Amino acid sequence: MLLHGLNGAGKTNLLEALHVGTQGFSPRARRDAQLIRFGASAGKVMLRGSTGDNAFATDIVLAPHEPRSVTLNGERLTSAERLRHELTTLVFTPDRLAVVKGAPATRRAYLDRAVGRLLPARATLANDYAAAVGQRNAALRRIRAAQSTRDALAPWTGRVVSLGEDLIRARTEALRWNYRPDRLIRPELTP
């Protein structure tokens, strides 16, 4: 989809509404009152679309002094944040340019967020891997300080290798999943 128009035409508002409707919060505004049209008592974001063959509908009602009301497919959710768990979406906003311009660690962290959204059962892999590497490094320091033997290193090395393989597979699967057109969210835009 290509979105273009004059300054002030509402391009950013549309993108922000897509973010609110799929993520449950605004990437720019800190309070719901900032999302409501001046002079209005409330605001509403409605999205209708599909992920592959599965249709979805979200309705988010924003009022200045009340909690957000969020429904997904007619069912009220306990919190707006539940949308992130129900709809597998990733939003790339201008503040994410560090993913493109920054260090490789930034790209890996963004990819690991994608793994968590697209493959929730594997969401903890990156943290588990980092923890195992930390334990292995601690074992190496203890060995160097003559506080431990090399036998203490083998279990952590095996864990790092195993989790590293799992993480690579999950990242690869997320990249393949992410580029399948049949799984993309297609919003229906209505005036």
C-alpha positions in Angstrom: 0.0 0.0 0.0 1.3 3.5 -0.9 0.0 6.3 1.2 0.6 9.9 0.0 -0.9 13.3 0.2 -0.4 16.9 1.1 0.8 18.1 4.5 -2.1 18.0 6.9 -4.1 15.6 4.8 -4.2 13.0 7.6 -1.6 10.4 6.6 0.0 10.3 10.0 -3.5 10.1 11.7 -4.3 7.1 9.5 -1.1 5.4 10.5 -1.6 6.2 14.2 -5.2 4.8 14.0 -3.8 1.6 12.5 -1.4 1.4 15.4 -4.0 2.1 18.0 -6.4 -0.4 16.4 -3.8 -3.3 16.2 -1.5 -2.5 19.2 -3.9 -0.9 21.6 -1.9 2.3 22.1 -0.6 5.3 20.2 3.1 5.5 19.3 3.0 9.3 19.7 0.4 10.4 22.3 0.8 9.7 26.0 -2.8 10.2 26.9 -6.1 9.2 25.2 -7.3 12.8 25.4 -4.6 13.7 22.9 -6.2 11.3 20.3 -9.6 12.9 20.5 -10.7 15.6 18.1 -10.8 19.1 19.6 -14.2 19.8 20.9 -15.3 16.1 20.9 -16.2 14.2 24.0 -14.8 10.9 22.8 -13.1 9.2 19.9 -13.3 5.8 18.2 -11.0 3.8 16.1 -12.6 1.0 14.1 -10.6 -1.5 12.0 -11.9 -4.2 9.8 -9.6 -6.5 8.0 -8.2 -9.9 7.7 -5.1 -11.9 8.4 -5.1 -14.5 5.6 -8.5 -16.0 5.6 -9.4 -14.8 9.1 -11.5 -11.7 9.3 -11.2 -9.4 12.3 -12.9 -6.3 13.7 -11.5 -4.0 16.4 -13.3 -1.1 18.1 -11.5 1.1 20.5 -13.4 3.9 22.3 -11.3 6.7 23.8 -12.7 9.1 26.4 -10.6 11.6 28.3 -11.4 10.5 31.9 -12.3 6.8 31.3 -10.3 3.7 30.5 -10.2 2.6 26.9 -13.0 0.3 25.8 -11.6 -2.3 23.4 -13.5 -5.0 21.5 -12.1 -7.6 19.2 -14.6 -9.4 17.0 -17.4 -8.2 19.3 -15.8 -9.5 22.5 -14.7 -6.9 25.0 -11.0 -7.3 26.0 -9.8 -6.7 29.5 -7.1 -4.3 28.3 -6.0 -2.6 25.1 -2.7 -4.4 25.3 -4.4 -7.7 24.7 -4.7 -6.7 21.0 -0.9 -7.2 20.6 -1.4 -10.8 21.7 -4.5 -11.4 19.6 -3.3 -9.7 16.3 0.2 -10.5 15.0 1.2 -7.1 13.8 4.5 -5.2 13.8 4.5 -1.5 13.3 7.6 0.2 11.8 7.6 3.9 12.7 10.1 6.6 11.8 11.6 6.3 15.3 12.6 2.8 14.3 15.2 3.9 11.7 17.9 2.7 14.1 16.9 -0.8 12.9 18.1 0.2 9.5 20.9 2.6 10.3 22.1 1.3 13.7 24.2 -1.6 14.9 23.4 -5.3 14.2 22.3 -5.8 17.8 19.4 -3.4 17.1 18.3 -5.4 14.1 18.5 -8.6 16.0 16.5 -7.2 18.9 13.8 -6.0 16.4 13.8 -9.4 14.7 13.4 -11.1 18.1 10.4 -8.8 18.8 9.0 -10.1 15.5 9.6 -13.7 16.6 7.7 -13.0 19.8 4.7 -11.6 17.9 4.6 -14.1 15.1 5.7 -17.2 17.0 4.6 -16.6 20.6 5.7 -20.0 21.8 9.3 -19.0 21.0 9.1 -15.4 22.4 11.5 -16.1 25.2 14.2 -17.7 23.1 16.4 -14.6 22.8 16.3 -13.9 26.5 17.0 -17.6 27.3 19.9 -17.6 24.9 21.3 -14.4 26.4 21.0 -15.8 29.9 22.8 -19.0 28.9 25.6 -17.0 27.3 25.9 -15.0 30.6 26.1 -18.2 32.6 28.8 -19.6 30.2 30.8 -16.4 30.5 30.5 -16.5 34.3 31.8 -20.1 34.2 34.7 -19.0 32.1 35.6 -16.2 34.6 35.4 -18.7 37.5 37.7 -21.1 35.6 40.2 -18.3 34.8 40.2 -17.3 38.5 40.8 -20.9 39.5 37.5 -21.0 41.3 36.0 -23.8 39.1 37.0 -26.6 36.8 36.5 -26.9 33.0 33.8 -29.5 33.8 31.5 -26.6 34.8 31.7 -25.1 31.3 30.4 -28.0 29.2 26.7 -27.9 30.3 26.6 -24.1 29.5 28.3 -24.5 26.2 25.8 -27.2 25.2 22.9 -25.0 26.3 24.2 -22.0 24.3 24.6 -24.1 21.2 21.1 -25.7 21.6 19.4 -22.3 22.2 21.4 -20.7 19.5 20.2 -23.2 17.0 16.6 -22.8 18.1 16.9 -19.0 17.9 18.3 -19.1 14.4 15.5 -21.4 13.3 12.9 -19.2 14.9 14.3 -16.0 13.3 14.4 -17.7 9.9 10.8 -18.9 10.3 9.7 -15.5 11.4 11.3 -13.9 8.3 9.7 -16.5 6.0 6.3 -16.0 7.8 6.6 -12.3 7.7 6.9 -12.2 3.9 4.0 -14.4 3.1 1.3 -12.2 1.5 -1.5 -14.5 2.6 -0.7 -13.7 6.2 -0.6 -9.9 6.0 -3.2 -7.8 7.7 -5.4 -6.1 5.1 -7.4 -3.3 6.6 -10.5 -2.1 4.9 -10.4 1.7 4.7 -13.8 3.4 4.7 -14.5 7.1 4.7 
